[in-house]
């Protein structure tokens, strides 16, 4: 290796070191709430995906991370690429103390409204955790009918590693479901829009009418 090549390699290594230090510092900054409530015991982060779409379920996730978790690059799922979410989904499921999922269908959403369906999905996600948590960090909401102490955090998925982890698992889980539905109902573009109200999706509803997974309470203006 020439002297010039050695110098370039050193520069690359230095840049990589600095990037890692920056990410470690960022991750530590997202553990403020986990540190604050550490004495409570096992902490679970809770988040949901799918409150806004016109079709498909709402999916909630609860994640208990190890006290000194080794997972870097956690963030609000909306700030990550699909590829990065998929990578972190595998890491979270491998490294977490426990991961719980809960969901409510389009039919339940129509029956009890999206807010109550979201709360129900969150309760199911919490119930699926083993071991059970001692304290909950929630993205923005206080979940009714839950006896475990909880703390709602505005923009929690960008402020807490536990909530960020939950947001990633919930997002990947729901996206995969909608991609499966795309094979059953290809005319609506679910693989692309994930059920959200894009112009293409709304036009498909107007043209073909609703499919079995559409939320009738969300699309009444177009049918």
Secondary structure, DSSP 8 states (H G I E B T S, - for coil): --HHHHHHHHHHHHHHHHHHHHHHHHHHHTTHHHHHTGGG-SEEEEEEE-SS-SBS-EEEEEEE--TT----S---GGGS-HHHHHHHHHHHHHHSSEEEEEEE-HHHHHHH-HHHHHHHHHHHHHHT-SS--SEEEEES---TT--S-EEEETTGGGT-HHHHHHHHHHHHHHHHHHHHHHHHSGGG-HHHHTT---HHHHHHHHHH---TTB-HHHHGGG-
